[in-house]
Amino acid sequence: MNDRQMPRRCVVWFGSPTDGECAALVEEGWLVRIGDAQLQEGVGTRRDDIVVALADLRCGGAQTVQAMDRLMADYPWLPWLALVPRDPAADAPGAERILRASTAFLTVPFDCGCLLDVLARIADGQAQPAEGTDVPGIPGAHSAAMRVIATSLCKYAPVDLPVLITGETGSGKEVAARALHGLSARRERPFVAINCGALPSNLVQSELFGHERGAFTGAIARRIGHFEAAAGGIVFLDEVGDLPPDAQTSLLRLLQEGTLVRVGSTQPIRLDVRVLAATHVDLEAAVAQGRFREDLYYRLNVLRLRMPALRERGGDVEWLAQHFLDAFCARHPCRAHAFGRDARRAMRAFAWPGNVRELLNRVQRAAVVAEGSLIGAADLDLEVAPAAFGAHGSLDLTRVSAEREAVLNCLRESGYNISECARRLDVSRVTVYRLCRKLGLELEHLRKLASPHGGRPAAGMQRRGPPAAAQNV
Ligand SMILES: Nc1ncnc2c1ncn2[C@@H]1O[C@H](COP(=O)(O)OP(=O)(O)OP(=O)(O)O)[C@@H](O)[C@H]1O
């Protein structure tokens, strides 16, 4: 093939590349074409050229964004790379639309080497994980629903914007957040997970943002909060809808201005931290009811990840069950090493209201009680739940889901006291236990979540990465 026939690599850059950026691209063999509002002749390259469109949101005026929109509509198969300033909402109208359509992101400021790497990956068609491969950090994610998650994680990891992770309880929201941390440039820095609903209500501000000595009775020394402990890394706010109003205001300031103020101080402290937030309640409803700040909701909701329920994940259920069983057998003496046909059929048909967490618990229990080498449906306690079986989205499923919601709400309102819950539901205590078992409600786990530390280490935090700075400074 002579040079004239070789496919060329071309970047259609919407915005103004610096001289350094242009030179680096040209040196690597890229053609740079400036895409602007006047771009009349399509992407303006030869038919066989490899083209990547670049949305430079550092300088996105309304006209440029319109031109990008037009190109996206005319060439829907074109891959897009977005260069994102820390505050895209303020800098470029319509930026959110562009972000959603982009294959990859880079946060400004970025390194030219990184830009070349990402462009090369996109051009080589490697920006998305290949079919059948695992999502790094999320075992058993082979289903179509999880491939969408994999693609989103790869897109979201390099860009320093908040991600709002939604999904049913136990669906793996925290697992996804950890996977994103592992894929991001912050992977060597701390990952701090905080269960917002489990923070002591009078100490939320101090736990999150720290306090100065003497800020309140008992504050005998200055103490940094979870956010400062995560400096340079990622903070995962689980059940973010449970944050009280004053903490919501402080979080908004952190997201908008990149600063926090310790309790008892007036001095803003600059902090580089990425925020991921999760909720299994409808935050939009919380906004409508005035329980959650609307401006904070929009800040957190720039990028969104909806974890599929386990029942939407097809064959992942069996794969995960075997994975959990293998892990259990590696740690405990265990006769069972696989699942019988009835167990596999039951697992495929079950609605899994408690999702992956419920699967893990049922497999571990089954591994203990199984008499033979194969785990049966009865060992998994799945035979007793005929109402929970049925086609996806069927009336049965809807009924089970409504029943579960009602029992869960009553348990919460009764402070997880079974007698009180039974009285309110007008059923016997035995029935409450039976319902919990049938609906996959793990009482012990729910009680732990509701306890002051949410069943986690004190103040609901866990770390990964190098040890954070000392708590008392
Ligand atoms: N893909 C997975 N592979 C292995 N374990 C998983 C996977 N997904 C979830 N789990 C396990 O399931 C349990 C629940 O996961 P996780 O805490 O991430 O869910 P969640 O959606 O954040 O739950 P909640 O809404 O209760 O906070 C954990 O024990 C986790 O380790």
The ligand as a Tripos MOL2 file, in Angstrom:
@<TRIPOS>MOLECULE
LIG
   31    33     1     0     0
SMALL
NO_CHARGES

@<TRIPOS>ATOM
      1 N1        -19.5650   -8.1900   41.1850 N.pl3     1 LIG1
      2 C1        -19.3900   -8.5390   42.4470 C.ar      1 LIG1
      3 N2        -18.4770   -9.4710   42.7630 N.ar      1 LIG1
      4 C2        -18.2840   -9.8620   44.0270 C.ar      1 LIG1
      5 N3        -18.9870   -9.3700   45.0720 N.ar      1 LIG1
      6 C3        -19.9010   -8.4390   44.8130 C.ar      1 LIG1
      7 C4        -20.1530   -7.9710   43.4940 C.ar      1 LIG1
      8 N4        -21.1240   -7.0400   43.5440 N.ar      1 LIG1
      9 C5        -21.4700   -6.9340   44.8400 C.ar      1 LIG1
     10 N5        -20.7370   -7.7800   45.5970 N.ar      1 LIG1
     11 C6        -20.8250   -8.0060   47.0560 C.3       1 LIG1
     12 O1        -22.1790   -7.7910   47.4160 O.3       1 LIG1
     13 C7        -22.2660   -7.0460   48.6110 C.3       1 LIG1
     14 C8        -23.0170   -5.7480   48.3120 C.3       1 LIG1
     15 O2        -22.2380   -4.9490   47.4450 O.3       1 LIG1
     16 P1        -22.1850   -3.3630   47.6280 P.3       1 LIG1
     17 O3        -21.9750   -2.9920   49.0650 O.co2     1 LIG1
     18 O4        -21.2370   -2.7990   46.6250 O.co2     1 LIG1
     19 O5        -23.6970   -3.0030   47.2270 O.3       1 LIG1
     20 P2        -24.4460   -1.6280   47.3820 P.3       1 LIG1
     21 O6        -25.3010   -1.4930   46.1790 O.co2     1 LIG1
     22 O7        -23.4420   -0.5330   47.6240 O.co2     1 LIG1
     23 O8        -25.3170   -1.9070   48.6730 O.3       1 LIG1
     24 P3        -26.1160   -0.8380   49.6090 P.3       1 LIG1
     25 O9        -27.1790   -0.2300   48.7490 O.co2     1 LIG1
     26 O10       -26.6880   -1.7020   50.6880 O.co2     1 LIG1
     27 O11       -25.1110    0.1530   50.1000 O.co2     1 LIG1
     28 C9        -20.8470   -6.8210   49.0860 C.3       1 LIG1
     29 O12       -20.5240   -7.8620   49.9830 O.3       1 LIG1
     30 C10       -20.0290   -6.9570   47.8190 C.3       1 LIG1
     31 O13       -18.7260   -7.3750   48.0990 O.3       1 LIG1
@<TRIPOS>BOND
     1     1     2 1
     2     2     3 ar
     3     2     7 ar
     4     3     4 ar
     5     4     5 ar
     6     5     6 ar
     7     6     7 ar
     8     6    10 ar
     9     7     8 ar
    10     8     9 ar
    11     9    10 ar
    12    10    11 1
    13    11    12 1
    14    11    30 1
    15    12    13 1
    16    13    14 1
    17    13    28 1
    18    14    15 1
    19    15    16 1
    20    16    17 2
    21    16    18 1
    22    16    19 1
    23    19    20 1
    24    20    21 2
    25    20    22 1
    26    20    23 1
    27    23    24 1
    28    24    25 2
    29    24    26 1
    30    24    27 1
    31    28    29 1
    32    28    30 1
    33    30    31 1
@<TRIPOS>SUBSTRUCTURE
     1 LIG1         1 GROUP 0 **** ****
